[in-house]
Amino acid sequence: MDKKTDINKYIIPILSDYVVFGIAMSFAGIFLIFFIARWITDDIIWAAPFLLISLAYICLFRFKAKKNMLTGFNTYFFYAVTIFYSALTAVFTFLTKGIFESRIFDGILAAAFPFWGLYGLCSLEDKKIFVFGMYAVYITASVTCAVLTKKRGILPVVLCCLASAAFCAYTIKYIPNYSGHGFDYMNGYSSTDFTGYHVYDGEKLATLDHKPSLFIENEKDMPVLDGAEACYPLYSAVAKAVYKDIDNIEARSGIENKDEWGRPTNGKIVTFTNTIWGYDRLIDKEIDLMFGARPSQNQKKCAADEGEQIVSVPIGKEAFVFFVEEDNPINDISFEDVKKIYSGEITNWSELGGKKQKIIAFQRPEESGSQVTMLYFMGDTPLKEPVTYETVDAMAGVIKRVANYVNENGAIGYSFRYFLEELNQEKHVKILSIDGVYPTVENIENGSYPLTVNLVCAKLKSNNKPYVQKMLEFLRSEDGKQIIRQTGYAPLDGNDIKEIAEE
């Protein structure tokens, strides 16, 4: 028998079975994982071609099995391949610390030949779901392999699945949760569980025990609200108190609304995006009032380019805080040392009397309220490059984003006090006192905490709707201060309140 006969009889059939099996099972696994991903991402529309192709490949492989055409098929070979791929993915994750560079990412997919249907998972932005999907493919392949070839020995299948599942558990645990906290609310844009803070399920909202000094009965007169994440409980409480029947209005409007740009707004009148999009929507005149930190220089410029000017009205005080993992021995830090950390001058906690441990200094995305505030306090001291993570966008490919805080050894992050103490945004962290002063509400009100900022309500200078101005007056009234205080912020006294025209 010559070499050509050997190739035609053995090698080509084996390769054919291997490729068809791999592609079929990768699409089969993806078909399953996308049903799970439907509740995690809106990007699965890009997977439609993969789902259609998966049916064709599954049918093809099933046809070959029925016709006894799986000439070179070897069940144990595929068990070994499955375990190999599982281990390979875990090794890649370990080597990259869960932050895949594009070349590493491509290497994982290339190594998974012929499971090329994994490219369909590229439309998922959540890295943990991507990895889980890869392992779902591997395990699906193992089980299907045993079923189609009628080699149903339970022990090898179980051992194969357990090995793959163990690698999967390790990999998912090792990947940092840089991209966010994963709450379903607002299509993943929120990092906080806002259950109980909506106007239609507002058992956690601050309330007045009397009729408010302002009460808007006509739906058409109600100013449209948006704001930063930390401010949602505040302006939701204000709307609940001032807007007649707002709970039913929003319940009827649905809770997954989007504007013309596809940005989530969550309601008809009491909407929610975030600081960045909130100011964009204010400039675009989609909303009337924006609650949060003062606008950034770029946001002011965007308004000026549209011939508009943002007017900020301080309505409360808030503390800008720094936090670390709860077992970090450091409890107090000077702000000068904070600046040295974030400029890259101090890189290890031992330099501050702590553990001999590298400092991982997390920042926030550009234009976010906390990042704008951080830049303000840093002054002329430049920030070092932020920690980033890579995600895969269906249209843009691999893109870099600023990483959210994750409770890694040596981590430090910053936010507003309300996030951490009232909304419990981060778990297992502690807030540091700054220059010996802890950010209590009392220390915020009396001004002893050094990093205090104004909470503002912003509008466009050109917006002359009568109830917009009345809402601003209400927020500065005794009723407004009561809601602000009950929500968890420090209200301003009369001497602190003045409109600020943002040049």
Secondary structure, DSSP 8 states (H G I E B T S, - for coil): --HHHHIIIIIHHHHHHHHHHHHHHHHHHHHHHHHHHTTT-SGGGGGHHHHHHHHHHHHHHHHHHHTT--TT--HHHHHHHHHHHHHHHHHHHHHHTT---HHHHHHHHHHTTT-GGGGGGGG---HHHHHHHHHHHHHHHHHHHHHHTT---HHHHHHHHHHHHHHHHHHHHHS--TT----SGGGGT-SS--TT-STTS-TTS---SS--S--B--GGGS--EEE-GGGHHHHHHHHHHHBTTHHHHHHHH-S--B-TTS-B--SSSB----HHHHHHHHHTTS-SEEEES---HHHHHHHHHTT--EEEEEEEEEEEEEEEETT-S--EE-HHHHHHHHHTS--BGGGGTS-S-B-EE----TTSHHHHHHHHHHTTS------EEEEEETTTEEEEEE------TTEEEEEEHHHHHTS--SSSEEE-EETTB---HHHHHHT-SSSEEEEEEEEETT---HHHHHHHHHHTSHHHHHHHHHHT-EE--GGG---EEE-
